[in-house]
Amino acid sequence: MSTWAKQAARLRVTAGFGVAALYLVFSDPAAGSLAAAMPVALAGLALRTWAAGHLNKNRRLACFGPFAYTRNPLYLGSLLVAAGFACAARNPWLGAALGVYFAAFFLPVIHEEESHLRTLFPDYVAYARQVRRFVPRLTPAYRGGRFRWSLWQQNQEYQAVAAFLAGVAWLLLRLP
């Protein structure tokens, strides 16, 4: 793992709290921005939920459900949630901060995770040829698999739901 990727993996949660603190201070939502942006954020949360219920980390190559459309549905879902919240906040600097955070912390981690998956699963190379990193396919590359709430819970996706609800509550409290 590259030096920065190691540091990014270790620091991304701490840095995320820093970005969240900026968000708490500088968000300035309005009813219209909230109404327009929350469908995007909800779509991201739904994508994360769907993905977490198909992901059996380091035990089975995830290539079903949303992983049949994009290799990184959890990160794509997070990006959609962040974009929704950035638009709801009505502060372009917060959107820029979220973009820099994603590029600086998530992209190196994704690259290293892919290296790990290539080592762990010989079929990963063929999978990566079929499914793009972020931009989803229009049709699934693989069929089968089923969503399992036990995997959703094992992957601690309830934390993302809790953070989402806390963010919505904060925006509602900040409404004029």
The 8 nearest C-alpha neighbors of each residue, nearest first, counted from 0:
[[1, 111, 5, 4, 2, 3, 114, 115],
 [2, 0, 4, 3, 5, 111, 107, 6],
 [1, 3, 5, 4, 6, 0, 7, 107],
 [2, 4, 6, 5, 1, 7, 107, 0],
 [5, 3, 7, 107, 1, 6, 108, 2],
 [6, 4, 8, 2, 3, 7, 0, 1],
 [5, 7, 3, 9, 8, 4, 10, 2],
 [8, 6, 4, 104, 10, 9, 5, 11],
 [9, 7, 5, 6, 11, 10, 108, 4],
 [8, 10, 6, 7, 11, 5, 12, 13],
 [11, 9, 7, 13, 12, 8, 6, 14],
 [10, 12, 14, 7, 13, 8, 104, 15],
 [13, 11, 15, 14, 10, 16, 9, 8],
 [12, 14, 16, 10, 15, 11, 17, 9],
 [15, 13, 17, 11, 16, 12, 10, 18],
 [14, 16, 12, 18, 17, 13, 11, 19],
 [15, 17, 19, 13, 14, 18, 20, 12],
 [18, 16, 14, 20, 15, 19, 21, 13],
 [17, 19, 15, 21, 20, 16, 22, 14],
 [18, 20, 22, 16, 17, 21, 15, 23],
 [21, 19, 23, 17, 22, 18, 16, 24],
 [22, 20, 18, 24, 19, 23, 25, 17],
 [21, 23, 19, 20, 25, 26, 24, 18],
 [22, 24, 20, 21, 25, 26, 19, 169],
 [23, 25, 21, 22, 26, 20, 19, 27],
 [24, 26, 22, 23, 21, 27, 90, 93],
 [27, 25, 88, 22, 23, 24, 28, 90],
 [26, 28, 88, 89, 25, 173, 29, 90],
 [29, 27, 88, 87, 174, 89, 26, 170],
 [28, 30, 32, 31, 174, 33, 27, 175],
 [29, 31, 33, 32, 34, 28, 174, 175],
 [32, 30, 34, 33, 29, 35, 28, 87],
 [33, 31, 87, 35, 29, 34, 30, 36],
 [32, 34, 87, 30, 36, 31, 35, 37],
 [33, 35, 31, 32, 36, 37, 30, 38],
 [34, 36, 32, 33, 37, 31, 38, 87],
 [37, 35, 83, 33, 87, 39, 38, 34],
 [36, 38, 40, 39, 83, 33, 34, 41],
 [39, 37, 41, 40, 36, 42, 35, 83],
 [40, 38, 83, 42, 37, 41, 36, 79],
 [39, 41, 80, 83, 37, 43, 42, 38],
 [42, 40, 44, 38, 43, 39, 37, 45],
 [41, 43, 45, 39, 40, 44, 38, 46],
 [42, 44, 76, 79, 80, 40, 46, 41],
 [43, 45, 41, 47, 46, 42, 76, 48],
 [44, 46, 48, 42, 43, 47, 41, 49],
 [47, 45, 43, 49, 76, 44, 48, 50],
 [46, 48, 73, 44, 50, 76, 45, 49],
 [49, 47, 45, 51, 46, 50, 44, 52],
 [48, 50, 46, 52, 47, 51, 45, 65],
 [51, 49, 47, 53, 52, 48, 65, 46],
 [52, 50, 151, 54, 48, 53, 49, 47],
 [51, 53, 151, 147, 146, 150, 50, 49],
 [54, 52, 50, 146, 51, 64, 147, 55],
 [55, 53, 51, 61, 56, 52, 50, 150],
 [54, 56, 58, 59, 57, 53, 150, 61],
 [57, 55, 58, 54, 59, 60, 61, 154],
 [56, 58, 59, 55, 119, 60, 116, 120],
 [59, 57, 56, 55, 60, 119, 54, 61],
 [60, 58, 55, 57, 61, 56, 54, 120],
 [59, 61, 62, 120, 58, 123, 57, 55],
 [62, 60, 54, 63, 66, 59, 53, 55],
 [61, 63, 66, 67, 60, 141, 64, 126],
 [64, 62, 67, 66, 144, 61, 141, 143],
 [63, 65, 66, 67, 53, 144, 50, 62],
 [64, 66, 67, 68, 50, 72, 63, 69],
 [65, 67, 62, 63, 69, 70, 68, 64],
 [68, 66, 139, 63, 62, 140, 65, 141],
 [69, 67, 136, 135, 139, 66, 65, 130],
 [68, 70, 135, 66, 131, 133, 71, 130],
 [71, 69, 132, 66, 131, 130, 72, 133],
 [70, 72, 74, 73, 69, 132, 133, 75],
 [71, 73, 75, 74, 76, 69, 50, 65],
 [74, 72, 47, 76, 75, 71, 50, 77],
 [73, 75, 77, 76, 71, 72, 78, 105],
 [74, 76, 72, 78, 77, 73, 71, 79],
 [77, 75, 43, 73, 79, 47, 46, 74],
 [78, 76, 74, 80, 75, 79, 43, 81],
 [77, 79, 75, 81, 76, 80, 82, 74],
 [80, 78, 43, 82, 76, 81, 77, 40],
 [81, 79, 40, 43, 77, 83, 78, 82],
 [82, 80, 78, 84, 79, 83, 85, 77],
 [83, 81, 85, 79, 84, 80, 78, 86],
 [84, 82, 40, 36, 39, 80, 86, 81],
 [83, 85, 87, 81, 86, 82, 88, 80],
 [86, 84, 82, 94, 88, 83, 87, 81],
 [87, 85, 83, 88, 89, 84, 36, 82],
 [86, 88, 33, 32, 84, 36, 85, 28],
 [87, 89, 26, 28, 27, 85, 86, 90],
 [90, 88, 86, 87, 27, 28, 91, 26],
 [89, 91, 92, 93, 88, 26, 94, 27],
 [90, 92, 94, 93, 95, 89, 85, 86],
 [93, 91, 95, 94, 90, 96, 97, 25],
 [92, 94, 96, 95, 91, 90, 97, 85],
 [93, 95, 91, 85, 97, 92, 96, 98],
 [94, 96, 92, 98, 93, 97, 99, 91],
 [97, 95, 93, 99, 98, 94, 100, 92],
 [96, 98, 100, 94, 95, 99, 93, 101],
 [99, 97, 95, 101, 100, 96, 102, 94],
 [98, 100, 102, 96, 101, 97, 103, 95],
 [99, 101, 97, 103, 98, 102, 104, 96],
 [100, 102, 105, 98, 99, 104, 103, 97],
 [103, 101, 99, 106, 100, 104, 105, 98],
 [104, 102, 100, 101, 99, 105, 106, 107],
 [105, 103, 7, 101, 11, 102, 100, 106],
 [104, 106, 101, 108, 107, 102, 109, 103],
 [105, 107, 109, 102, 108, 104, 110, 103],
 [108, 106, 4, 110, 109, 105, 104, 111],
 [107, 109, 105, 111, 110, 106, 4, 8],
 [110, 108, 112, 106, 107, 111, 105, 113],
 [111, 109, 107, 113, 108, 112, 106, 114],
 [112, 110, 114, 108, 113, 109, 0, 115],
 [113, 111, 115, 109, 114, 110, 108, 116],
 [112, 114, 116, 110, 111, 115, 117, 109],
 [115, 113, 111, 117, 112, 116, 118, 110],
 [114, 116, 112, 118, 113, 117, 119, 111],
 [115, 117, 119, 113, 118, 114, 120, 112],
 [118, 116, 114, 123, 115, 120, 119, 121],
 [119, 117, 115, 116, 120, 114, 121, 123],
 [118, 120, 116, 117, 115, 121, 57, 123],
 [119, 121, 122, 117, 123, 116, 118, 60],
 [120, 122, 123, 117, 119, 118, 124, 116],
 [123, 121, 120, 125, 124, 126, 117, 60],
 [122, 124, 126, 117, 121, 120, 125, 127],
 [123, 125, 127, 126, 122, 128, 117, 121],
 [126, 124, 128, 127, 123, 122, 129, 121],
 [125, 127, 123, 129, 124, 128, 130, 122],
 [128, 126, 124, 130, 129, 125, 123, 131],
 [129, 127, 125, 126, 130, 124, 131, 123],
 [128, 130, 126, 127, 140, 125, 131, 67],
 [131, 129, 127, 69, 128, 70, 126, 68],
 [132, 130, 69, 133, 134, 70, 127, 135],
 [131, 133, 70, 69, 71, 134, 130, 127],
 [134, 132, 69, 131, 135, 71, 75, 70],
 [133, 135, 131, 69, 132, 136, 68, 75],
 [136, 134, 69, 68, 133, 137, 131, 130],
 [135, 137, 68, 138, 139, 134, 69, 130],
 [136, 138, 135, 139, 68, 140, 134, 69],
 [137, 139, 136, 140, 68, 67, 135, 141],
 [140, 138, 67, 68, 141, 136, 142, 137],
 [139, 141, 67, 129, 138, 68, 130, 142],
 [142, 140, 67, 139, 63, 62, 143, 64],
 [143, 141, 63, 139, 144, 140, 67, 64],
 [144, 142, 63, 145, 141, 64, 62, 67],
 [143, 145, 63, 64, 142, 146, 53, 62],
 [144, 146, 147, 143, 53, 64, 63, 52],
 [145, 147, 52, 53, 148, 49, 144, 64],
 [148, 146, 52, 149, 150, 145, 53, 151],
 [147, 149, 151, 150, 52, 152, 146, 153],
 [148, 150, 152, 147, 151, 153, 52, 154],
 [151, 149, 153, 52, 152, 148, 147, 154],
 [152, 150, 52, 51, 148, 154, 149, 153],
 [151, 153, 155, 149, 150, 154, 156, 148],
 [154, 152, 150, 155, 151, 149, 156, 148],
 [153, 155, 151, 152, 156, 150, 51, 54],
 [156, 154, 152, 157, 153, 158, 151, 159],
 [155, 157, 158, 159, 154, 151, 152, 51],
 [156, 158, 160, 155, 159, 161, 152, 151],
 [159, 157, 161, 156, 160, 155, 162, 163],
 [160, 158, 162, 156, 157, 161, 163, 44],
 [159, 161, 157, 163, 158, 162, 164, 156],
 [160, 162, 158, 164, 163, 159, 157, 165],
 [163, 161, 165, 159, 160, 164, 166, 158],
 [162, 164, 160, 166, 161, 165, 159, 167],
 [163, 165, 167, 161, 166, 162, 168, 160],
 [164, 166, 168, 162, 163, 167, 161, 169],
 [167, 165, 169, 163, 164, 168, 162, 170],
 [166, 168, 164, 170, 169, 165, 171, 163],
 [169, 167, 165, 171, 166, 170, 164, 172],
 [170, 168, 166, 172, 167, 171, 165, 173],
 [169, 171, 173, 167, 172, 168, 28, 166],
 [170, 172, 168, 174, 173, 169, 167, 28],
 [171, 173, 169, 170, 174, 168, 175, 167],
 [174, 172, 170, 171, 169, 175, 28, 27],
 [175, 173, 171, 172, 29, 28, 170, 30],
 [174, 173, 29, 28, 172, 30, 27, 171]]
